[in-house]
């Protein structure tokens, strides 16, 4: 495994944690509320994207016949 994988993953997790704190940080830094809303949208989008990758969601989608044919080829 590449020696930079773990530090990169940690940095991304910290970045996500900071963006989830954006509603608190944005007013304190005097930034526009739009910046905070954008950060929250990105955080929720990342969380949903990660959740959609779990095997349990894939199983649920298959049971509802909503999965993509490509997902059958990915193991």
Secondary structure, DSSP 8 states (H G I E B T S, - for coil): --TTHHHHHHHHHHHHHHHHTHHHHHHHHT--HHHHHHHHHHHHHHHHHHHHTSHHHHHHHHHTT---HHHHH--
